[in-house]
């Protein structure tokens, strides 16, 4: 019977002089590992606490206006909506079919006016003016502060618009129709 020899290398344990020159003992390796692991955890938790992933949904209070014929929501073809006096008289929607449109409000004024252009020779443009109060509101630590708006009055022309109804005058960041525009 022949015995087979296994080849191996002998690892010598470090001498006390080697340890003093920089070789790490098992105890010091463990201490180094734990120190770095704790440091990485602290950094990871700090970075994770700086994000706003817990802020769910829309952070802006922008009223959503819907178009109605009686109780039925309708779509208006070839509609263009833009703000009067807004920077660059910005176009909100341009010559498109829409059953609703967001009408942004400005903090610097207590009212905003919007032109509804039907892009047809048969119907003249309509204008809606919303008067409102801006109310500061602290949403949460994650979301921060924002503004809600309370609609105080509305005015409108009556070319294609029959009436404007505000179901709830408090405009929050909830994604609901807060202005009902009834068409003729």
C-alpha positions in Angstrom: 0.0 0.0 0.0 1.4 3.3 -1.0 0.5 6.5 0.7 0.0 9.6 -1.3 1.5 12.8 -0.1 -0.5 16.0 -0.2 1.5 19.1 -1.2 1.0 22.0 1.1 2.8 25.2 2.1 3.5 26.0 5.7 2.4 29.4 6.7 4.5 30.7 9.5 2.9 32.8 12.2 4.1 36.3 12.3 6.7 37.1 14.9 6.3 39.9 17.3 8.6 42.1 15.3 6.6 41.6 12.1 3.4 42.7 13.9 5.1 45.8 15.0 6.1 46.5 11.4 2.5 46.4 10.1 1.3 42.8 9.8 -2.2 42.6 11.3 -3.1 40.0 13.8 -6.5 38.3 13.7 -7.8 40.6 16.5 -6.7 43.8 14.7 -8.2 42.5 11.4 -11.5 42.0 13.0 -11.4 45.4 14.7 -10.5 47.0 11.3 -13.4 45.1 9.6 -15.9 46.2 12.2 -14.8 49.8 12.2 -15.1 50.0 8.3 -18.5 48.2 8.3 -19.9 50.6 10.9 -18.6 53.6 9.0 -20.2 52.4 5.8 -23.5 51.8 7.5 -23.5 55.3 9.0 -22.8 56.8 5.6 -25.5 54.7 3.9 -28.1 55.7 6.5 -27.1 59.3 6.2 -27.4 59.3 2.5 -30.7 57.4 2.6 -32.2 59.9 5.0 -31.6 62.8 2.7 -33.9 61.6 -0.1 -37.6 62.3 -0.4 -38.8 58.9 -1.5 -41.4 59.0 1.3 -43.0 62.1 -0.4 -45.7 60.4 -2.5 -47.7 62.1 -5.1 -47.9 65.6 -6.4 -46.2 68.3 -4.4 -47.9 71.2 -6.2 -51.5 72.5 -5.7 -52.6 73.0 -9.3 -56.4 73.1 -10.0 -57.6 70.6 -12.5 -60.5 72.0 -14.7 -62.8 69.6 -16.4 -65.3 70.2 -19.2 -68.9 69.1 -18.7 -72.2 69.0 -20.6 -74.7 68.4 -17.7 -73.3 65.5 -15.6 -71.2 64.1 -18.4 -67.6 65.0 -18.9 -66.8 66.0 -22.5 -63.8 66.5 -24.6 -63.3 69.8 -26.5 -61.6 69.5 -29.9 -58.9 71.8 -31.2 -58.6 73.6 -27.8 -55.8 76.0 -27.0 -55.5 77.4 -23.4 -53.0 80.0 -22.3 -52.6 82.4 -19.3 -53.0 86.1 -19.6 -50.1 88.1 -18.1 -48.2 84.9 -17.4 -44.5 85.0 -18.3 -44.3 84.8 -22.1 -48.2 84.3 -22.0 -47.4 80.6 -21.8 -49.5 78.1 -23.6 -50.9 75.4 -21.3 -52.3 73.2 -24.1 -52.1 73.9 -27.8 -54.7 73.0 -30.4 -55.5 69.6 -29.0 -58.5 67.6 -27.8 -58.9 67.8 -24.0 -61.5 66.8 -21.4 -59.5 68.5 -18.6 -56.6 70.9 -18.2 -54.4 72.0 -15.3 -54.7 75.8 -14.6 -51.5 76.8 -12.6 -51.9 79.7 -10.1 -49.3 82.3 -9.3 -48.2 83.1 -5.8 -47.3 86.7 -6.7 -50.9 87.7 -7.6 -54.3 87.0 -6.1 -55.9 86.2 -9.5 -55.1 84.5 -12.8 -56.9 84.7 -16.1 -56.9 82.1 -18.9 -58.0 82.3 -22.5 -59.8 79.3 -24.1 -59.4 79.4 -27.8 -61.6 77.0 -29.7 -59.7 77.5 -33.0 -62.8 77.9 -35.0 -64.4 80.9 -36.6 -67.9 79.9 -35.3 -67.1 80.5 -31.6 -65.2 83.4 -30.0 -62.6 82.8 -27.3 -63.7 82.6 -23.7 -61.8 83.9 -20.7 -62.0 82.6 -17.1 -60.6 84.6 -14.2 -60.0 82.9 -10.9 -59.4 85.0 -7.7 -57.8 83.2 -4.8 -55.9 83.3 -1.5 -52.6 81.5 -1.2 -52.3 79.5 2.0 -48.9 78.2 3.2 -49.1 74.5 4.2 -46.5 72.2 5.8 -47.1 68.9 4.1 -44.5 66.7 6.0 -40.8 66.5 6.8 -40.2 64.5 3.6 -42.3 66.8 1.3 -41.6 70.1 3.0 -43.8 73.2 2.7 -46.2 74.0 -0.2 -49.1 76.3 -0.9 -52.8 75.4 -1.1 -55.2 77.9 -2.7 -58.7 78.9 -1.7 -60.8 80.1 -4.7 -62.7 83.2 -3.6 -64.5 84.1 -6.9 -64.7 83.3 -10.6 -65.6 85.3 -13.6 -66.0 84.1 -17.2 -67.3 85.1 -20.6 -70.2 83.2 -22.1 -69.3 82.3 -25.7 -69.0 78.5 -25.4 -68.9 78.4 -21.6 -72.3 78.3 -19.9 -71.1 78.3 -16.3 -68.2 77.6 -14.0 -68.6 75.7 -10.7 -66.1 75.2 -7.9 -67.1 72.0 -6.0 -64.6 72.7 -3.2 -62.9 76.1 -3.0 -59.8 74.6 -1.3 -57.3 73.6 -4.0 -54.8 71.0 -2.6 -52.4 68.7 -4.3 -55.2 66.0 -4.7 -55.6 64.9 -8.3 -59.3 65.7 -8.6 -61.4 68.0 -10.8 -61.6 71.2 -8.7 -63.1 73.4 -11.4 -66.1 72.3 -13.5 -66.5 74.2 -16.8 -70.0 73.6 -18.3 -70.2 74.2 -22.0 -73.2 75.2 -24.1 
